[in-house]
Amino acid sequence: MITGFVPLDRWAQVEKAAKKGARPDFEIARALDCLTDAERPAIRREFPLPARLMIKVMASRYHRRERAVFGPSAVLAQHA
């Protein structure tokens, strides 16, 4: 899907940079926040329960930092 927006060679550079300094607790939560309403059920079906629980913990950390930076109204509007 991403290659519709970013050229494949550029995306390879992004992935390489992310691997060097990636923080799974940030990257996974941020990626999941970008899912559409149609994509979310597929994630729930495909991810095993332990992975979903781990993601929930990571997402709560991410959203806590998001609130600290942007304030509670930005988070509530995005996740409404």
C-alpha distance (Angstrom), angle and dihedral (degrees) to the residues before:
residue distance angle dihedral
M1 . . .
I2 3.79 . .
T3 3.81 93.4 .
G4 3.79 88.0 69.0
F5 3.81 86.6 68.9
V6 3.82 104.0 26.8
P7 3.82 126.3 39.9
L8 3.81 112.4 -109.0
D9 3.81 95.0 -117.2
R10 3.81 91.1 50.9
W11 3.80 91.0 48.0
A12 3.82 89.4 53.8
Q13 3.82 88.0 56.0
V14 3.80 90.8 50.0
E15 3.80 91.9 50.4
K16 3.79 91.8 48.4
A17 3.80 91.5 51.4
A18 3.80 91.4 46.7
K19 3.79 91.8 53.1
K20 3.80 90.6 55.7
G21 3.78 96.2 53.9
A22 3.78 106.7 9.0
R23 3.77 121.6 144.4
P24 3.79 108.6 -158.1
D25 3.80 92.9 -157.4
F26 3.80 88.9 59.1
E27 3.80 102.0 34.0
I28 3.80 97.6 47.2
A29 3.80 94.8 46.2
R30 3.79 91.5 46.4
A31 3.80 92.3 48.9
L32 3.80 92.0 49.3
D33 3.79 90.7 51.1
C34 3.80 87.7 59.8
L35 3.80 94.3 57.3
T36 3.75 118.3 112.6
D37 3.78 122.1 -124.0
A38 3.81 87.9 -104.6
E39 3.83 92.8 54.3
R40 3.82 98.3 48.2
P41 3.84 96.9 73.9
A42 3.81 90.3 53.5
I43 3.81 90.4 55.1
R44 3.79 90.5 50.1
R45 3.81 90.5 51.3
E46 3.80 96.9 43.8
F47 3.81 102.6 41.3
P48 3.81 116.2 77.5
L49 3.81 117.0 -121.5
P50 3.86 95.7 -104.6
A51 3.82 90.0 53.5
R52 3.81 91.7 48.7
L53 3.82 90.5 50.7
M54 3.80 91.8 48.8
I55 3.81 90.2 49.2
K56 3.80 90.2 51.0
V57 3.82 90.2 55.6
M58 3.81 91.5 46.4
A59 3.79 91.4 47.3
S60 3.80 92.4 52.5
R61 3.82 89.9 55.7
Y62 3.78 90.5 47.2
H63 3.80 93.2 49.3
R64 3.81 91.2 47.2
R65 3.82 89.5 55.9
E66 3.80 90.1 43.5
R67 3.82 90.5 54.8
A68 3.81 90.9 47.9
V69 3.80 91.3 54.3
F70 3.80 103.6 35.1
G71 3.79 103.1 20.8
P72 3.79 129.1 -113.5
S73 3.79 96.2 -76.8
A74 3.83 93.0 62.1
V75 3.80 91.5 53.5
L76 3.79 94.4 44.9
A77 3.79 92.6 49.5
Q78 3.78 92.2 50.0
H79 3.80 95.7 48.1
A80 3.79 98.6 39.0
